[in-house]
Amino acid sequence: MSNHLYDTLIAAHAGTAKTFLKRDGAADLSFDAFLGLAARLAHALVAQGLTPGDRVVVQAAKSVEMVALYAATVQAGGVFLPLNTAYTRDEVAYFVGDAEPRIVVADGASEAELAGIAGGVGATLLTLNADGSGSLTADLAARPARFDTVARGPGDLAGLLYTSGTTGRSKGAMLSHENLASNARTLVQHWRITEDDTLIHALPIFHTHGLFVALNTTLAAGATVHFMPAFDLDAIIAALPRATLLMGVPTFYTRLLGDARLTRELTAGMRLFISGSAPLLAETHVAFTARTGHHILERYGMTETNMITSNPYAGERRPGTVGQPLPGVEVRLTEAETGAEVARDAVGMIEVRGPNVFQGYWQMPDKTAAELRDNGFFITGDLGQVSADGYLSIVGRAKDLIITGGFNVYPKEIEDVLNEIAGVTESAVFGVPHADFGEAIIAAVVPDPAATLDPEALSQAVEEKLARFKHPRRYEIIEELPRNTMGKVQKTALRERFKAG
Ligand code: AMP
């Protein structure tokens, strides 16, 4: 039976003895064994009453069984809904109540806590522990290793991923089989991923980056995945000589650079380093090249759209930019109020259209209508600027735009100036409420480990470069910027912390 995503990514690997998932301290899993595990899990899901279109919520530690559960859900015609392991009971209650899944899979330790939540929507609660044990997998050996794949077309849903929802309620992005399949095909071609590749996988798999970008591409290409439970510097350093590909968030690269074992020799066999999910400082890009000879390839995407732009494989990978639109993906920059395209070189709202763009927000027609235009363009909420030769730079989130005394100030412009100052590792600029100006600009600055920063000197350096209305009113020297698991700086937390004073 034809199942669009399963056929694109997985079906062709039946009978393949080559290793798909390789782990430190555990047996390798061949493609064939992975397909068998997925098929057994698909039987388990159907035995629990899963019917096509049903959601499967999973809040569990990263494991090969969880990867197979993703494949199983797709094969059985379900919709995979992974949740951040950091979510609290109340947050999970919201997601389960909103998505109304048939099945909830959670770590055994949360079983008692989640039983009522799952029961409340008539869902079955199954357990899956970090070591693969649990009620989900308990009777797998007795189940057949082949499963009659449930028919699903390109427009049917395969994934429901909730956005991080820094403002207001988190929204469920509905991703179709073709949204995911088209992006996987495009990225495999663009990044030239083949069955000869070995990807170091140290990202979480509840997020689009580790789940769809990393796993869908390697599955589609038949590549091997060195599967790690989490980011561990020693494990990655040990794995680099036997790998060809790394996908990471920018903090992976800053942490690697902080280790003297990262050298040209160590990375000689690597083909490609990819970064995304948060801005990679140009400085990190340049330092990484100086140390290893490799140019990190930065790309840009989001939960709702999969990947949108990428620096080129063969051409110039320009530091501080996210490259050009991927083949088949259209990007335009617009004015927020009118929706008209902005002039060349101007900053505008990034809008995107293509087969990668999601189907709308789950049970939120108003939010969908507000962000997805009738002509198919999705309003990303990110502000960008395109160079004369077509490289897109992300200027920041529209909601982080500071309006002070009636002037628009883009935090990134000030952050770029601060980051250039000797002794500065990184910075985050944000607005806090101000009685006269509406918002006042605050700069939080992280010094290099050995440096002592003087706010007065920072202020002077900024005054030399930027117009008066862009000068921060205060400089806060802090040890590190608050970040979430995907490496994104949490400006809301900074605003909260520094709003007084
Ligand atoms: P998420 O939906 O969690 O993947 O978050 C998507 C958001 O991450 C985007 O809307 C951007 O604001 C940000 N983002 C992703 N990749 C990049 C990048 N390469 N540079 C800057 N911001 C990025």
Boltz pocket constraint, residues with backbone or C-beta under 6 A from the ligand:
constraints:
  - pocket:
      binder: B
      contacts: [[A, 163], [A, 164], [A, 208], [A, 275], [A, 276], [A, 277], [A, 278], [A, 279], [A, 280], [A, 298], [A, 299], [A, 300], [A, 301], [A, 302], [A, 303], [A, 304], [A, 322], [A, 380], [A, 382], [A, 394], [A, 396], [A, 397], [A, 486]]
      max_distance: 6.0
